[in-house]
């Protein structure tokens, strides 16, 4: 399984949005794009997908932008990645038994199912809130301290 730029940038943008709109204030996509070093046009496509899935909502107008549509502690990493990348299926035969005639007797299919379940388990173990917290902790470690 390989996460594309859509999944990686989308997740970073969601973390950024959760950090930036803690008080419910809409955040401009252009600001997220600048902070994340990502094309605003590319983020527009990503946010259209996130909006369609109900993870974010947009507000038009002078004070418009995007906000998280639910509490960040109720949005899992798995949900974000699945919306952007599709289901976590390592091989076709895991989801479609008609994909292979050996599906009933193939031990490797069992391994791919176990591995896929473990990936989902890890992704479900993190929420957007936990990623924001982890990002904050990581950012504080890289902040230089000046002593007088």
C-alpha angles and dihedrals in degrees: 000000000000123000111222127220087263090062096040097046092040092054092047090049091050091051089048091049092049090050095045100044100045091133094045095260112147116248124216115240088224090061092051090047091053095047093047097039092236131133112264090219090055091049089052089061092046093048091048087060093045091048092050089052091051097244095118135021129208128223119202128213139049093318093037133124136111133312133181109265096213137027108288091232088062095054115082127205087239091059093051094046093045091051092050102034106022127241119339099251116148096193134017096243092064092067100024116045089189091063092083133025091216095058094117096050104031114111093191090063087058090053092049090050092050092047092048090050091051091051090051090047091056093045091049090051092069128064129195088254092055091050091050089051092048091048091051092050091048092049092051091055090057095049110105116234119220119202125196 
